[in-house]
Amino acid sequence: MLIAVASKDQEEINQHFGHAERFLIYDVADGEAKLVDEKQVERYCSLDQDHPMRGHLLSAIAEALAGCRAVVCTQIGQAPQMEMERLGLDVFVADGAIKPTLLELAKML
């Protein structure tokens, strides 16, 4: 299964969902997590007072992550989490090394 990860360094889950400008896509299967793709997205969080929710960006992020079962990040606000789940992605908040964390999460999916 494909899982998207917010990471600054390709080693750790260490980025807030709204600050991510890219998501690493891992294929998790047979006890392994392999990096298979990287999706560039427009950053969700901004200081735009007129458009605090920026739903169009959440839709665009979900579209970029099409085919992924879940997204993992260190933090996500309640509204974006609910919208991502509504758009079909399970959301997990975690930190630490990517591969072992993804292997543990895959057991729950």
Buried (B, 14 or more C-beta within 10 A) or exposed (E): BBBBBBBEEEEBBBBBBBBBEBBBBBBBEEEEBEBEBEBEBEBBBEEEEEEEEBEEBBEBBBEBBEEBBBBBBBEBBEEBBEBBBEBEBBBBEBEEEBBEBBBEBBEEE
